[in-house]
Amino acid sequence: MNKDIKITDPDLLSELESARGNPAFPIVQRHLAETQRRRNEKAVKRSMMTPVQRRRDEMRDLIASTELKHEDRYHLHSVLALCALPYRRPPDGAIDFIREYGRSSLIVQAGYLKDPHTGKMVRQGLPYGPKARLLLLHICTMALRQNSPEVELAESMSAFIRDLGFQVTGGSQGTINLFKEQLHRLVSASMVKVI
């Protein structure tokens, strides 16, 4: 039945040609035809998806087909993954954030850092958004890789931002200020997990 399916994908055609003349050729041909059939079905399903659904489906396939090395693995504590930090900026003056998911709870309280110019303690606010989550992911991963509660990071903020995979840009909306703000919020915050 699968022999009737025309193999059109270049990688499958190449595999078919390399198996030609082999006694197992009919088995290989059936296997490749079945693979082509599944790919064709998936292409039809993807054509009916929204662009976001299609990207997610493609990324799922890419991740499943990629062999990960040790340095490609990342870690985030399960409570942080389930409960997460606020997605949007909390209102000014908000000093705590509580999120529950099932039996897990996360309590985050904003802390203080000393202002280097005035010497006074200044409340930093709650960490929020994708930059804070990325920082947490990086710090948790480095703690596991270095097998230590004290994490060694890059020697400068610019090098640290590059390690995270971002370009270093200045200005009020540049990556330096955005990461610095979230880093200040994270290091001053107090986090408690309740399971």
N, C-alpha and C positions, 0 to 999 in steps of 0.2 A: 504494500500500500504506500509506504514512504518512498519507494523507488520512483513513483510518479511525480514526486515533488522535485521541481527544478532547483538545483543548488546554485545560488547566485552570489553569495557573499565571497569576496576574494580569499579570505583566510580559509574558508571551508573548501573552496575550489582547489587551493594550493595543497591542502591536506589530502583531498581526493586524488589529485594527480600523483602525489608522492606515494600513495598506496596502490596505484595502478600496477598490475602484474603480480601483486602479492596474493597468495592463496586466500587470505582473509579479506580480500577486496570487497566481496558482496556484503560482509558484515560491517565493514567501515563505511560503505556507501549507504547502508540503511541507517547507521548511527548519524552520519552527516546530514542525511535527508530529514531525520527526526529533529536534529538541532536546527536546521533551516526552517522547518515547520514551526517550532517553538519561537524562533526569532521573528518569523512573519506574523504570528499571532500577537506577539508582544508589540510589534510595530503598529498593528491595527489598533490595539488597545491604547497605545500611547497617542495615536492620532486623535483619539476622542477625549484625551485629558486636557485639562487647562495647562498653561505654561508652567505654573508652579508645581502641579502634580507631576508633570512630565520630568521637570528637573529633579524632583525628589526621587522619582522612580529610577532615573538614570544614575543618580548618585548612589542609590541603594545597590544597584548592579555593580557600579564601579568599586564600592567599598567591599562588597562580597567577593569580588574577583581579585582584589589586591592582597598580596601576602604582606603582612605587617612585620616589620623588624622591631626590635626592642625600642629603638629610639622613635618609632612611629606610634607607640602606644601612649595614651594619655589617661590620667586618672582624675576623677572628681569624686569626693565622698558621696555616698548614696543620699544622705540627708540633704546635702547641698544641691545634688542633681534633682531630687524630688521637690524640695521646697523652694529652692532658688532665691536669688536676691530680687528686689523690685525691678521690674522691667523699665518703668518710667521714673523720672526724677520725683522723689517724694516731696510733699509740700515743705517749704522752708520752715524750720522749727520742729519738724518731726524728729523725735529722738529714738523711737524704737519701731521695729517692724517684726511682726509675728506672722508666720505662715505655717499652716498645717496641711499635711497630706497623709491620709490614712492614719497610722499610728506614729508617724514621724512629725516632729515640729522643729522649727528653726526660729530662734529669737536673736535679732540683731539690734544692738544698741549703739547709737552714734557716740563717738568719743572725742577727746580733745588732743590737740597738738600745740606745741609752743610756737608762736609766731617768731621767726628769727629776727624780725625788724623791731618789734615792740617788746619781746620777751614775755608777752602775756599768753595765757592759754586760750585757744580759739576752738569752738566746737566745729567739727568737720562735716557733719551731716552723714546721712546713711549712704553706703555704696549702692549703686544702681546701674542698670543697663548692661549692654554687651561687653563693654570694656572691663567693668568690674568682674563679670563672670569669666572672661578670658584670663584676667589676672589670677583669679582663684584657681582656675583649671591649671594654669602654668605653675603656680606655687605648689599645689597638691602633687602635680606630676614630678616636679623637681625634688620634692621631699621624698617621694618614693624612689626615684632614680638615685638620689644621693644617700638614701637610707639614713636620713637625719632630720630631726625637727628644725634644725637651722639650715636654711636654704641659701646657697650661694647664687647670686644673680650676676648679671653683667656689671662691669665696672662703672658704666655711665648710663644715664637715662636714655640717651640716644641708642647705645648698644643694646640695652634691654628692649627697647621698642623694636629694633631690627630683629632681635631674637624671637619676638612675637610674630614677626612676619609683616610688619607695617613699615611704610616709608616714614622717615622722620621729617616732620614739618612743624614750623613755628606758628606764631600768631594765636589769636584768641580761639580759633577753631582748629588749630593744628594738633597733631597727635601728641606732641610733648605736653601741652596743657591739659588735654583730655585725659591722658594716662596718669599724669601727675595728680590731678584732682581725685581720680578714682583710687589711686594708690594711697593717697593721704587718708581718704575716707575708709579704705580697707584696714590699713595698719592701726588706725585709731579706734576702729569699731571693736565691740565685744560680741562674740558669737557663741551661742549656746545651742546645742542640739539636744532634743528630748525625744527618746524613742520609747 
